[in-house]
Amino acid sequence: MTAPSTFGLSSEARNLHWLLTNLVEEVPGIRSVAVVSSDGLLLLSSDPGRNSEARQSRSGKPTGPRGSSADLATIVSGIGSLTIGAARLINFGGVKHTMIAMEEGSLFVMSISDGSLLGVHGSADCDMSVVAYHMALFVGRAGHVLTPELRSELRKSLEESESAGSTR
């Protein structure tokens, strides 16, 4: 993972970047991580430099990577909406987490706070219980600081880094 620049960010935003970096580096098998706001916007990513490349690949150029955090954010937002709707229909309360095991990987979605979600794309050989445990630690540490002001700051810094990357 290439660490994004946290210069000029608040201490809360720097701490969230640090927590995300630790999650990716300490848990074997994690490929990509995205923190998504309740309205589906990517707030924090394990590979911010690849997000603009992924958008370019959707516009017809096949150069962008598949499975980037921008794509993960879209998937996490959709799964979050689907599971929230399902929970309302069957009246079992709020959704805490969702795990999807596939032949060549796993997808984990966990609620953070106020509708924000943490999404993790793991390799096929990742230990799902270890990933879920570390995600719960991240959520426990990040949930109380993910205020509307911080979400706005994270979104703005992500947009600025993407626009700086596209002008190079």
Secondary structure, DSSP 8 states (H G I E B T S, - for coil): ------TT--HHHHHHHHHHHHHHHHSTTEEEEEEE-TTS-EEEES-GGGHHHHHHHHTT-TTS-TT-HHHHHHHHHHHHHHHHHHHHHHT-----EEEEEETTEEEEEEE-STT-EEEEEEETTS-HHHHHHHHHHHHHHHTTT--HHHHHHHHHHHHHHHHHHHT-
